[in-house]
Amino acid sequence: MGTVRHLQTEDADIAFWDEGSGEPVLLVHASFCADWFAPLAQLLPGCRVVRTHRAGYGLSRDLSGGLSLVDHARHLADVLQARGIERAHVVGHSSGGSVALQLAAAHPGLVGSMVLMEPAFPHVAGESKSDAMRNAVAAAKEGDLERAFDFFPGHVCSPGYRDVFMRTLGAAGLEEAVRGGRYFFEHEMAALGGWDSDAAGLDGLGQPTLLVAGAEGERLGTPYRVRNRALAGRLAHAEEILLPGVSHAMPLEDPSLVAQTVLEFVGRHPLDVVRGGQRARVGEPGA
């Protein structure tokens, strides 16, 4: 896993890893589990991979108890800036995809491109709330995090998703994901619901963006492909892709396929930085 580092901010203690060399790729994980991207981080040769545990998950702490999506994005910007990274590709999954969008809107100079895997928000206008989420919230309020986990993310991941966690992260990883539901239901759910994507200025984003959906989601009836299509209509340079054989748990279900998808996209959109009025590729002398 490499060396874990910590960055203290005014409202959080953020654990992160910074490994490899090449163009920087920032991985922004989804809710519940801090290690959705742990397998992927090992499969991006030629990249400098920065991976965090977002505040409230894994080894990171939320010191305020009232973080917004804007705050979660700010923490990512703080990590990049602390590591001297001026521009990065950003890969976000589910709620992490929403945080990535906020990061790109608030710090456009930091984000060179985005790969967003079934971002949780924004929802499509008129979209109804799922019974699965309502049931999960009710179970969490009763303190039954196991049942809440089975309602959601169980509703949006292919059957056998617990086996996927066990295979990739082990029993401890599955237990950590179940426990992570406490932070999601008590804190992050409100942060996501309070995010105003219109105010964030998503329609003005110009970064090349790949919107990824899992083909199994079509069979499960998840809303992510529709959300991706709507989001693509708002972004200036977006394209969509449907990955075969995977659902919302795609970073754990098939990390090799996801890694190939990321590498192909970032390879088509090399980063650049501007210094002294001159533009240079990241990794070139002086860049």
Salt bridges, closest charged atoms under 4 A:
GLU10 OE2 - ARG74 NH1 3.95
ASP11 OD2 - ARG74 NH2 2.49
ASP11 OD1 - HIS75 NE2 2.81
ASP13 OD1 - HIS6 ND1 2.94
ASP13 OD2 - ARG61 NH2 3.81
ASP18 OD2 - ARG48 NH2 2.68
ASP18 OD2 - ARG83 NE 2.84
GLU23 OE1 - HIS89 NE2 2.66
ASP35 OD1 - ARG51 NH1 2.88
ASP35 OD1 - HIS53 NE2 2.80
ASP71 OD1 - ARG74 NH2 2.92
GLU86 OE2 - ARG275 NH2 2.11
GLU118 OE1 - HIS248 ND1 2.60
GLU127 OE2 - ARG227 NH2 2.32
ASP131 OD1 - ARG134 NH2 2.21
GLU142 OE1 - ARG147 NH2 2.56
ASP144 OD2 - ARG147 NE 3.28
GLU146 OE1 - ARG162 NH2 2.65
ASP150 OD1 - ARG162 NE 2.89
GLU176 OE1 - ARG179 NH2 2.63
GLU186 OE2 - ARG182 NH1 3.84
GLU188 OE2 - ARG54 NH1 2.40
ASP198 OD1 - ARG234 NH2 3.04
ASP203 OD1 - ARG234 NE 2.97
GLU216 OE1 - ARG219 NH2 2.79
GLU218 OE1 - ARG225 NH1 3.25
GLU239 OE1 - ARG268 NH2 2.97
GLU264 OE2 - ARG268 NE 2.66
ASP272 OD1 - ARG279 NH1 2.64
